[in-house]
Amino acid sequence: MAGKKFLYSAAVVLTLVLISAVLATGCGGGGKETEGEEERPKLSGTLSLSGSTTVLPIAQEAAEMFMDENPEVTVNVQGGGSSVGISNVAEGVVDIGNSSRELKDEERSLGLVDHRIALDVIVVIAHKEVPVDNLTKDQVKGIFTGKITNWKEVGGPDQAVKVVVRDEASGTREMFDEKALGKEKPVAGAIECNSNGIVRQTVSSTPFSIGYISLGYLDNSVKALKYDGVAASVENAVSKTYPLSRYLHMFTKGEASGLVKAFIDFVLSDRFQDEVVAKEYVPMTRI
């Protein structure tokens, strides 16, 4: 009889141990979050970024989303321009320097590591009824600076050219003015628009007009023109046969680690690239 009581007691104890183990497994551990079968440390701390106004909207949206997912993290984002961002990160003022240009020769010795976050490709567009398929770089410059005012001067009909450009605060305009216009100002009286979408809409609804947009906004409502005989495409931009393109960058002082690496990994994640970056630019997931 005593033996039976012992066995019964042992069975009860074993059952209680197993129940405790199951309950413990179902509870979250302190300081860590589970993702699938892996555990990742809970992130905390403060992160600072500065630099390019072109990258600024991407960085701000990334910061908001990243903080939503990591409530114990604070991300501060400022503009100032690419040179400011590069200088700040090199001097340790910020953790990440945003830039819409490559490093200059004198900046290559600063120990900065480049993280490309997007490809900005600009395509020259015209109203669909314009019977011109290609413009040379000199013709593009002439049209947008007002030296060429009639389509007949570039093989089109005898109609005045209506020029559509981005507003002065636009990073897209900054790049176009630099690479296509040689930093000359657009023709006085050009129609200014504050987004890629509005440029596309304006050109599509304005006969004999011409403008430019980021490649991600191109659709069949407008006509894409070749630039010096080369079509605007991801492949041509990556191979550098199409000149109206540039990468957008996040620079770090040395290899990224810890919270900085976690943030950059988030920016380069398929979700952020395809849902946010792809709205305006060519995401790195397509390159």
C-alpha positions in Angstrom: 0.0 0.0 0.0 2.8 2.4 0.9 4.4 1.7 -2.5 1.2 2.6 -4.3 1.0 5.9 -2.3 4.6 6.7 -3.3 3.9 6.1 -7.0 0.8 8.2 -6.9 2.6 11.1 -5.2 5.4 11.0 -7.7 3.0 11.1 -10.6 1.3 14.1 -9.1 4.6 15.9 -8.7 5.7 15.1 -12.2 2.4 16.4 -13.6 2.8 19.7 -11.7 6.3 20.1 -13.0 5.2 19.5 -16.6 2.3 22.0 -16.3 4.7 24.6 -14.8 7.2 24.1 -17.7 4.4 24.6 -20.3 3.2 27.8 -18.6 6.7 29.1 -18.4 7.3 28.4 -22.1 4.2 30.4 -23.0 5.2 33.5 -21.1 7.5 36.2 -22.7 11.0 36.6 -21.2 12.0 39.9 -19.8 13.9 42.2 -22.1 13.5 40.1 -25.3 10.9 39.7 -28.1 10.3 36.5 -29.9 10.0 36.4 -33.7 9.2 32.9 -35.0 11.6 30.6 -33.3 14.3 33.2 -32.8 14.6 35.7 -30.0 15.9 39.2 -30.6 16.9 41.7 -28.0 14.5 44.6 -27.3 15.9 47.8 -28.8 16.3 51.0 -26.8 18.3 54.2 -27.0 18.5 57.3 -29.2 19.5 57.6 -32.8 20.3 60.8 -34.7 20.4 61.5 -38.5 21.0 64.6 -40.5 21.7 65.6 -44.1 20.1 65.5 -47.5 16.7 67.1 -47.9 16.0 64.6 -50.6 16.5 61.7 -48.2 14.7 63.5 -45.4 11.1 62.3 -46.2 12.3 58.7 -46.4 14.3 59.0 -43.2 11.4 60.6 -41.3 9.0 57.9 -42.4 11.5 55.2 -41.5 12.0 56.8 -38.1 8.3 56.9 -37.3 7.7 53.3 -38.4 10.9 52.1 -36.5 9.8 53.9 -33.3 6.3 52.4 -33.6 7.9 48.9 -33.7 10.4 49.8 -31.0 8.8 52.0 -28.3 11.9 52.4 -26.3 13.8 53.9 -29.2 14.0 57.6 -30.1 15.0 58.6 -33.6 15.8 62.3 -34.3 16.0 63.3 -38.0 17.2 66.7 -39.4 17.9 68.1 -42.8 20.7 70.5 -43.7 21.9 69.1 -47.0 24.2 66.3 -48.0 27.4 68.0 -47.1 26.1 68.7 -43.6 25.1 65.1 -43.1 28.5 63.8 -44.3 30.4 66.3 -42.1 28.2 65.5 -39.1 28.6 61.8 -39.2 32.3 62.1 -39.8 32.7 64.2 -36.7 30.4 62.0 -34.6 27.7 64.6 -34.2 25.1 62.2 -35.6 25.0 58.4 -36.1 23.9 58.5 -39.7 24.6 61.1 -42.4 22.0 61.2 -45.2 23.2 62.1 -48.7 21.9 62.4 -52.2 25.4 62.4 -53.7 28.5 60.3 -53.7 31.5 61.2 -51.5 33.8 63.8 -52.8 37.5 63.0 -53.2 38.4 64.9 -50.0 35.7 63.0 -48.1 36.9 59.5 -49.0 39.5 59.4 -46.2 36.9 60.1 -43.4 36.3 56.4 -42.7 32.7 56.5 -43.8 30.8 53.4 -44.9 28.2 53.8 -47.6 24.7 52.2 -47.4 22.7 52.8 -50.6 19.0 53.0 -49.8 17.4 53.9 -53.2 18.0 54.7 -56.8 16.6 57.9 -58.2 16.1 57.7 -62.0 14.7 60.8 -63.8 12.8 60.3 -67.1 12.0 63.1 -69.5 8.3 62.9 -70.4 6.1 64.7 -72.9 2.4 64.8 -73.8 1.4 61.6 -75.6 0.6 63.4 -78.8 4.1 64.9 -79.2 5.6 63.1 -82.2 9.2 63.2 -80.8 10.8 60.0 -79.3 14.3 61.2 -78.5 16.1 64.4 -77.5 19.8 65.0 -77.3 21.2 66.4 -74.0 21.7 69.7 -75.7 18.1 69.8 -76.9 16.9 68.9 -73.4 19.0 71.7 -71.9 17.8 74.1 -74.6 14.2 73.4 -74.0 14.3 73.6 -70.2 16.4 76.8 -70.2 14.3 78.5 -72.8 16.7 78.5 -75.7 14.5 76.2 -77.7 10.8 77.3 -77.6 9.1 75.5 -80.5 8.8 71.7 -81.1 9.7 72.2 -84.8 13.3 73.0 -83.6 13.7 69.4 -82.5 11.8 67.7 -85.3 8.3 68.2 -84.0 5.3 70.2 -85.0 5.2 74.0 -85.2 3.9 74.4 -81.7 5.2 76.2 -78.7 6.8 74.0 -76.0 5.2 74.2 -72.6 7.8 73.4 -69.9 6.8 71.7 -66.6 9.3 71.5 -63.7 9.5 70.6 -60.1 9.4 73.3 -57.4 12.7 74.7 -56.0 12.6 72.7 -52.9 12.6 69.4 -54.8 15.6 67.1 -54.7 14.5 65.8 -58.1 14.7 69.2 -59.6 18.1 69.7 -57.9 19.5 66.6 -59.6 17.9 67.5 -63.0 19.2 71.1 -62.9 22.6 69.8 -62.1 22.9 66.9 -64.5 20.7 68.0 -67.4 20.9 71.8 -67.3 24.5 72.2 -66.0 23.1 74.1 -63.0 21.4 76.7 -65.2 17.9 77.9 -64.1 14.8 76.7 -65.9 13.0 79.0 -68.3 11.0 81.8 -66.7 7.3 81.0 -66.8 7.8 77.2 -66.5 4.9 75.5 -64.7 6.1 74.5 -61.2 4.7 71.4 -59.5 5.4 70.1 -56.0 5.3 66.4 -56.6 6.1 63.8 -59.3 2.4 62.9 -59.5 1.3 66.4 -60.2 4.0 66.8 -62.9 2.8 63.6 -64.6 -0.8 64.8 -64.4 0.0 68.3 -65.7 2.0 66.9 -68.7 -0.7 64.3 -69.5 -3.4 67.0 -69.6 -1.4 69.8 -71.3 -0.9 69.5 -75.1 2.7 70.0 -76.3 4.1 70.0 -72.8 7.3 68.5 -71.5 8.5 67.7 -68.0 10.4 65.1 -65.9 9.5 62.6 -63.2 11.1 59.9 -61.1 11.0 56.5 -63.0 8.7 55.0 -60.4 5.9 57.4 -61.4 6.0 56.6 -65.1 2.8 55.2 -66.6 1.0 55.2 -70.0 -0.6 58.6 -69.4 2.5 60.3 -70.7 5.3 59.6 -73.2 8.8 58.7 -72.1 11.5 60.3 -74.2 14.9 58.8 -74.8 17.8 61.0 -73.5 20.7 61.1 -76.0 19.3 57.9 -77.5 19.2 55.9 -74.2 15.9 54.9 -72.6 15.4 55.6 -68.9 15.5 52.2 -67.1 16.8 50.6 -64.0 19.3 48.5 -66.0 20.6 51.5 -68.0 21.0 53.6 -64.8 22.8 50.8 -62.9 25.2 50.3 -65.9 25.7 54.1 -66.0 24.6 54.3 -69.7 21.7 56.5 -68.6 23.1 59.6 -66.9 20.0 61.1 -65.2 20.2 58.9 -62.1 21.8 58.8 -58.7 21.8 56.7 -55.6 20.6 57.9 -52.2 22.8 57.1 -49.3 23.1 56.7 -45.6 26.7 57.0 -44.4 28.0 55.7 -41.1 31.4 56.2 -39.4 32.8 52.7 -39.8 30.7 49.6 -40.1 27.2 50.0 -38.6 26.5 48.1 -35.4 23.9 47.9 -32.7 20.9 50.3 -32.9 22.4 52.0 -36.1 22.6 48.7 -37.9 19.1 47.7 -36.8 17.7 51.0 -38.3 19.6 50.7 -41.6 18.5 47.0 -41.8 14.9 48.2 -41.4 15.3 50.8 -44.1 16.7 48.1 -46.5 14.1 45.6 -45.5 11.8 44.3 -48.3 8.7 45.8 -46.5 10.1 49.3 -46.2 11.7 49.3 -49.6 8.6 48.0 -51.4 6.0 49.9 -49.4 7.7 53.3 -48.9 10.8 53.8 -51.0 9.0 52.5 -54.2 6.5 55.3 -54.0 9.1 57.8 -55.3 12.2 55.9 -56.2 13.5 52.6 -57.5 13.8 50.4 -54.4 17.0 48.4 -53.8 14.9 45.3 -54.0 14.7 45.9 -57.7 18.5 46.3 -58.2 
